[in-house]
């Protein structure tokens, strides 16, 4: 049994056939999906989807692409949404200096603010970092993110970067990129990560793994990522599924109240 720890089921790509997408995931052994909002409107839709399905949970927050568009009132409203029992993390938040759709200074300001919100709400963080590794690490360290920990989403860094995140208590989330021909660097890093600090994700509808690369990604395809990790670590896929599911349930506190 597998968990897709990061999908965007609220996006338009899934609007026409969401029930079938969820059914295919269950048929593939993906029994739990964490669906992630990126702005206030998508966060509300994310929560609605999680309420409709017992094994889907919500992650809410403001993506670095969108932080220039939100104000204090918006964040206060999201904090109220975050009190819902189906909300299990605050994210995806962080820094994206590759596309810079929000000014870098605003990204850092709102990232630090959202770390503080996660601590206040006692929710783990889901971190987006692209072309901003050291700045991301600095914000996490200075704002005391270790207090809640969380997930490094769609990890693509090196061993040194992974070690910095692990030292702060985060787990590393591996996407379908690991199946790509040119992902030798990521495969090398995954080969050396502690097994109890790895979880799986699709980032659906993006980053579909081989053999579906270039098509719409969906939660059922997290199995291909599990198979790739099994091959790298010379394990049976059942072992990888059991380990990563245990890790995901722990980081998102799916078996207990987040205040425990």
Secondary structure, 3 states (H helix, E strand, C coil): CEEEEEECCCCHHHCCCHHHHHHHHHHCCEEEEEEECCCHHHHHHHHHHHHHCCCEEEEECCCCCCHHHCCHHHHHHHHHHCCCCCEEEEEEEEEECCCCCCCHHHHHHHHHHHHHHHHHHCCEEEEEEECCHHHHHHHHHHCCHHHCCEEECCCCCCHHHHHHHHHCCEEEEECHHHHCCCCHHHHHHHHHCCHHHEEECCCECCCCCCCCCCCCCCHHHHHHHHHHHHHHHCCCHHHHHHHHHHHHHHHCCCCCCCCC
